[in-house]
Amino acid sequence: MIDLYYWPTPNGWKVSLMLEECGLDYRLKPVNIGKGEQFEPAFLRISPNNRMPAIVDHDPDGEYAGQGSVPVFESAAILLYLAEKTGRLMPTDPMGRKETMEWLFWQMANLGPMAGQLSHFVNYAPGGNEYAHERYLNEYNRCLGVLERRLEGREYILGTYSIADICAWPWVFIAKPLGQPLDDFPNVSRWRAAIKARPAVQRGVDLGKEYRRAAPPSEEERRILFGQTAATTKGGGADDRT
């Protein structure tokens, strides 16, 4: 059994999609980021960066067998862990593994952060941030261009469906709400639609939909989400394998 520490956001969807695609048994452990549950000491022992998603695998196998429950934080690390656990959705040949790493790192360093910052200035920041909004919209657009070129002549990022697609797709799924039409990116639009049609993806996106925000954040939620510093996030402790 796997415990999934989760909230319905693009990063959370990466892991819910993967768990559904692999048919793994898991228990949902909601982490209400608007209430600050990501800063609770028990969660910090699993995810020291005080961010969801995170998992705890209570039935590890392979090289982790016999080591007790295994916590994993950071969405790309979780995808890799689950791909290796199940032997699914990741190439096993050296070149395929290399390309998997390249596109996972690309998403974590480029598409995800640029889309996340754009989302902040679209959905949360007060007015008067035109420069920042344009900066991140342009970078998001640039990343979509990178993905568009990669998908030329390919059905998926690595040719076949993989964790590279699962990692990138949630941040493209929300392109329209971020103010970025996909009209100029036909390969990306086709790829987005193909993945959206997968039953496991639909289940993963629907997970915890009752928790989705229905109104703008309150000032208290805004403070919790965006007002943290090192001084306000103290907590956690030793590695927790329970």
N, C-alpha and C positions, 0 to 999 in steps of 0.2 A: 504494500500500500504506500502511496505517495501523498504527502500533505502538500497542497498547493496554496501558498500565501499569495493573495491575488486581489486585484481591483480591476474593474473593466476599463482598461486603458490600452493603447496600442502595445506598450511593452508587456502588459499582462496577457493580452491576446496571443502573443508569440507562444507562450507556454501552454495556454489552454488549447490552442490549435494543435500543438505538438502532442499533447497528452491524448487528445481526441483522435488524431491521425494514427497514433500507435496503439490505441485501444487499451491504454493502461488504466488500472484502477487508481482513483485518486479521491481525496477528501478535500473539499473546498474550505479554505480558511480565509475568510474575507479580512482584508487589511484596509480599514477606512482611512484613507490618506487625508481626507478633509478634517477628520477628528484627531489626527496625529498618532494613530495606532502604529505607524511605522517607526516611531521613536521609543516604543516601549522596550524595556531591557530584554524581555524574553525574545522579541523579534530581532533585536540587534545582535543577539548571539547567533542567529541564523543568517542575518543579512547585515553585516557591519556598516554598509553604506546607507543604512536606513531607507532602502528603496525596495519596493516590490517590483517584480515577482521574485519569489524564492520558493524552493522546495525542500522537503526532507523526505528522503527515500528510506523507508523503514524495512525494505526488503532488497538491499543491494546485492548484486551478483557480480560475476566476473572478478576483476582485480580488487573490487571493493568488498567482496564477500567476507564475512567474519569480522568486519570492522565496526559493527553496530550501525545505527542509523546515520545516513550521510546527508548533511545539509549542503545545498548549492545555491549561491546567489549570483546575480547578473544574468540577464535573459539569454545572451549568446552562450555563456558557459552552461546554462541549463539545457539549451538545445543540443549542445555537443554531448553533454552527459547522457541525455535521453537517447540520442542517436546511437551512441556507443553501447548503451544498456540494451537496446532493442535490436541493434544491427539494421536499422532502417533509416532511410531518408538522408543518407550521407554516403558518398562514394568510398570505396575501400582501397582503390588503387592510389599510388602516391600523387599522381598529377591531379586526380579528382579531389583528393584531400587538400592539396595545396590550394586549388581554386575555391574549395569550400571556405577555407580559412580567409582567403583574400576577400571574398564577398561578405562573410560575417564581419570582418574587421571594417570593411567599407561601410556597412550599414551602421555599425556601432559608432564609428568616428565621423560619418558624414550624413547620410540620409536621416537617421534617427535624431541626432542632436539638432540638425538644421530644422527639421519638421517640428521637433519639440519646442524649440525657441520660437518658431513662427506661431505655433499654437498658443504660446504664452501671450504674444503680442496681439493675436487675433481674439483670444477668448478671455484673457485675464487682466492684462495691463490697462491702466488708465490711459486716457487720450494723451496726445502730444508726443508719441513715439514713432513719428513717421520714418525717421532714418532707420531705426532698428527694425521696424516692420518691413521696409523695403529690402534691407540687408538680408534678412532671413528668407523672405519670399524669393529673392533672386538666387540664394544658395539652394533652396529647396527645388526651384526650377532647374538649376544646374544639375543637381543630383538626379532629377528625373530624366534629364538629357543623357547622363551617364548610363542609366538603366535602359533607356530607349535604345542606345547603341548596342548594349550588351544583348538585348533581346532580339536584335535583328537576325532573322534566320534561326532563332531558338525558341522553343515553346516555353522553356523555363530558364532560369539564370544559369544553371549548369547543364542545360539540355533536358534533363529529367527533373521532376519535382523533388525538392530537397529542403533541408533546413535553411539553405540560403534564401529560398523563396519565403519560407515561413517567417524568417527574421525580418525581411524587407516589406512584406505585403501589408501589415497593419498600418504602416506609416504612409502607404500609397492609398489604402482603402479610404482614408479620411481626406484625400486631396481636395475634394469639392468644398467641404466645410472650412478648409484652410484658405479658400479663395484661389485655388489653382485648378483650372479646368485641364482635362487631359486631351483636349482636341488636337494639340500639337504633338502628342505622344501616342500614336496608334499602337505601337508594340506594347507599351506599358498598359494602355487601356484594355487591349485584348488579354494580356497576362492577368491583370487585375480581375477581369470578369471570369476568367477560367478558374482562378483560385477561389473566388467568391462562391462559385457554383458547387464546390466540393461539400458534401454533407458534413464532414468532420469540421470544416472551417465554419460552416454555419452554426454548428453546435458550440464551437469554441468562442465565437463572437457573441453568441447569445448567453454564455455563462455569466451569471450575475447581472443580467441586464436590468434587474430591478434596482440595482445600486447606481445606475447611471445618473449623472447630474441632470436635474430637471429645471434648475434655475441658476442664475449667476452665483458665484461663491459669496458668502457673507464676509465681512471684514475679518472675523475670527478665522474662518477657513483660509482666507488669503494670507493671514499672518502665519498660520501653521504651514501652509504649502510653500510660501516664498520668503518667509522672514527668518529662516534658520541660519545660524552660524555654528562654528565649532563649539562655542561656549554654550549653545542651547541644545546641542545634540549629544551631550555626554550620556553614557549609559553602556549597556551591554556587558560583556564579560568574556569568559573563556568559551572556547568552542563547545557548543551544545549538541551532543549526539543522542538526545533522547527523543 
